[in-house]
Amino acid sequence: MLYGISLLVGIVLLTLGGEALIRGAVAGAKRMGISPLLTGLVVVGFGTSFPELVVSIDAAIRQQPDIAIGNIVGSNIGNILLILGLCAVIFPMSVQPLALRRDGVVVVGASLLFIVLAWSGALGRWDAAILLAALTAYLIWAYRTERNQPLPATEMHSAEAEELTAIPSSTAMTVMALIVGLAMLIGGSQLLLYGAIGLAQAMGISEAVIGLTIVAVGTSLPEMAVSVIAALRRHADVAVGNILGSNIFNLLGILGISAFLQPLPIAERVSQFDQWVMLGAAGVLLLFLYTGMRLSRWEGAALLGGYAAYLALSFTIF
């Protein structure tokens, strides 16, 4: 019971901390005169991955690679199958051609890059450098293409920032939001890892399974909140763009930083099963979007069904 309570409290703190940090960062970006495009692309698009970032770095430093990697791979699977599936069931989702051609392809490419680098059985510092270099190249490419393209893509990322309400109105409140958000993220990470590892040991489940499922879903709640709100407001492009951007940052940024701090061995089940599910989910999403530049309700239901099957296999065969 103690481990379960610790896990739940950790998830709550991570969610609230992530929200506070994003709002503080958006307010700070506006005060510094940063363009809405760059704010939406970097701060909001990647800011929802703050919980994954803190948890994976914490797990890497603690030398718990199964949770560090499982958290990222599991989050990417859940982002597509669970969150986009749920959003599409709420409201069919269209997508801008630019987001599909660039971000959708980059998600598949980043998944393939992870599989190639993980082929040796571990992610080392050279692998981390490749991942971070790929992230830098993507950010430069994304900013340049959206700055020079017609308005739809720019409006999408600007709208991502507008999905946030109640951002701090003063410098003091902005600083407070950043400090409180960071403190809650760190504290929530500690509680989440304590509860997750304790539950894994008590239930006889591997840390990889816990990282790929419970921890991954817990750290993905900010993405779910932003995407579901966007779907309810019928801002489908924001929901799709948020998930694609988050998955890119998870693989290239968070894994890159984590592996740079501490080399990460790859669990056997991730090599045999989960990385292929992650790649397959990205491929299926790209296929669904290409069939009509949208996700229909039945396609959303298919994604949700795929996630249910993944969970069933995670806790049984694998």
N, C-alpha and C positions, 0 to 999 in steps of 0.2 A: 504493500500500500504506500509506503514511504517513497519507493522508487516511482510509482505511478503518479503520486502527487507532485514530486519533483519534476517529472517529465511534463506534466500539464502546466505547472507554474512557469517552467522554462519556456514552453511554447508561447504562453501568453506574454511573457516579458519580451521575447524575441519579436513577436508581432507588434506590440505597442512600441518597442524601441525602434524597430524599423520604420514604423509610421512617423514617429517623432523626428527621426534623423532625416527622412526624406523631406518632410515639411520644412525643417530647419535649413536643409540644403537648398531647396527651391527658393525659400525666402532670401537666403544669402546670395544665391545666383542673381535674383532680381535686383538686389541692392547693389551688386557689383556690375550691373549692366550687361550680364551675359544674355545672349539672344535666346528667345523662347525655343528655337530649334535645338541649340546645343544643350539647353536645360532639359528638354524632353528626351533627347537622344541619350545623354549621359546620366544626368541626375535621376530622372524618373525611370527611364528604360532599364538602367542597371541598378538603380537604388533599391528596387524591390528585392535584389539579391543580397542585400546586406546581411540578413540572418544566415544564409548559406555561407557567405564569406567568413563571418566570425566563427561559426561552428566548425567549418572545415579547417581554418587556421588553428583554432584551439585544439582540434583533434590531431592535426599534424604535429603540433608542438608536443602534445602528450604522447606521441608515437602510437596513435590509434588509426592507422591508415585505412582500415576497413570502413570506419565511420566517415573519415574525410572524403574518400572516393565514393563510397556508397551514397553519401548525402548528395553529391553532385549528380551522379548517374541517376539515382532515384528521383531527384528533383526534376531533371530533364524529362524523364519518362512521365512523371505525374503532371508536369506543366502541360504537356501535349494531350495525353490520354484523359487525365482527370479534369484539369481546369478548362482547357479549350473544349473538351467534350461537354462539360457542364454548361459553359457559356453558349455553345451552339444550340443546345437543347432549350435554353432560355430564349434565345433569339438568333436566327440564322445570321451568319457572319460573313460579310464581304471583306475583300482585301485589296489594297492598292497594288497595281502591277509592279511598281518599284520595290515594295516590301517583299513581294513574292520572288522576284528575280534576284534580288540581292540578299535579303535576310534569310529567306527560306533556303536558298542554296547554301548560304554560309553555315546555317545550322547543320545541314547534312554534311558539308565539308568539315566542320569542326568535329562532328561525331566520327567521321572517317579518320581524321588526324589523331584523335584520341586512341582509336583502335590500333593505328599504325604504331604510335609511340608506346602504347601499352603492350605491344607484341613481345617485348623483351622481358616482361614480367614485373616491371617497376617504372615509375616516373622519376627521373633524376633531375638535376639542375639544368643540364643541357636541354632536356625535354621541356622544362619550365620556361627556358629562354625562348624556345620555338613557339610555345603557346602564347607567351606574352608578346612576342614580335607579331604573331598573327593577329592578336587583339588590337595592337597599335595600328597595324595596316588596315584592319576593318574600320576602326574609328575614323581614320583619315579619309578612307574611301567613302564612308557613310556621310560624313560632314560635307565633303566636296560635292558628292552627287546630289544631296538634298539642297545644298545652297544654290546649285546651278540648275536644278530641275524646276518645272512648273510647281505650283503651290500644293497639290494634294498631299505629297509626302511630308512637306514642311508643316502643313496644317495638322497632320496626324500627330507628329511629335510635339507640336505646340499644344495640341489638345490633351496630350498625356499629362502635361503640367497642370492644365486647367481642371483635370479630373480631381485634383487635390483641393480640398476646402480647408478653411480654418488654418491657413498658414500664418506664422508669427508676423505681427505688424510692426514690431520695433526691433532694433538691434539687440537689445537686452534679451527679448523673448526668443530671438533667433539663436543667440548663443546658448541660452538655457535649453532650448529644444535639442540642439546638437549635443550638449553635454549629457542631458538626461537620456536622450536616445542612445548614445554610445554606452552609457553606464548600464542601461537596461539590456542592451544587446550582449554585453560582456557577462552580466549576471545571469541572463537567461541562457546563454551558451553553457555556462558552468553547470547550472541546474539540469539543463537538457541532457548533457553528456553524463552527468552523475546518474540521472534516472534511467537513461537508455542503456548504459552499460550494466547497471544493477539489474534491470529487467531481463536483459539478455542472459546474464549469468543465472538469475533465479529461474528462468523458464527454459534454460538449456538451448537457447537460440543464438546463433552466431551474431557477432557484432555487425557483420556485413549485411545480414537480413534486417536488423534493426535500423542500420544507417540507410538502407535502400528504401525502407517503407515508412516507419514511424517518424524517424528524424527528418527524412526527405519531405514528407507531407507537412510536418510541423514548420519547417523552415520555408516552405512554399506558400504559407498563408498570405503574406503580403501580395504576392503575384495573384493569388486567388481573389483577394479583396479588390485590387485595382481592376482586374479583368471582369469580375462579375458586375461591379458597379458600372463599368463601361458598357457591358452587354445590356444591362437594365436600362441604361440611358441611350441605347442603340448607337453607341460609338464603337462599332465592331472593329474598325481599323486599329483603335487604341488597344483593344484586348489582344488582337493577334500580334500587333507590333510589340506589345509589352512582353508577351511570352517568347517570341522569337529573340528579342534583344536579351531577355533574361537567360535563355538557354545558351546564347553565344557567350555571354559574360561568365556564366557558370563554368563552361568547359575551358575557355581560353584564359579568362582572368583569374577565377578563384582557384582552379586546379593549378594554374601556372604559379600563382603566389604560394600556395600550399606546398607544392613540390619543390619550389626554390628554398623554402624555409627548412623542409625536411623531406628527403627522398621517400616516395610512397610506393611500397609493394602493392601489386594488384592481386586481389583475392581471386582464387580459382573460379568461383561461381560467377564473378563479374566477367572474366574472360570467356567463360563458356556460355553464359546466358544473358546477363543484364546489358552488356554493351551492345549486343545484337538487338535486344528489345529497344534500346535507346535509338539505334540507327534505324530500325524498322519503323518506329513511331514517327521519326522525322520524315522518313520516306513516304509513309502513308499520308501524313499531313500535307506534304507537298503535292502528292497525287490528288487528294481531295480538293485542294485549293485550285489546282490547275484545271480540274474538270468544269469549273464554272466561276472561278475567282471568288468562291465563297464556300463556307461550311454550312451544310443544311442540317436540319434537326436529326434526320436519320443518320447522317455521318457523325454528328455529335454523339448520338446513342451508340454507334459502333465503336467510337473511341472510348466511351465509358465502359462498354462491354469488354474491350481489350484490357482496360486497367483492372477490372474485376478478375479477368483470367490471369493477368500478371500477378496479382496479389495471391490468388489461389495457388499458383505454381510456386511462388516465393516461399510460402509457408508449408508446402507439401514436398513436391519432388525435389526442388532446389534448396 
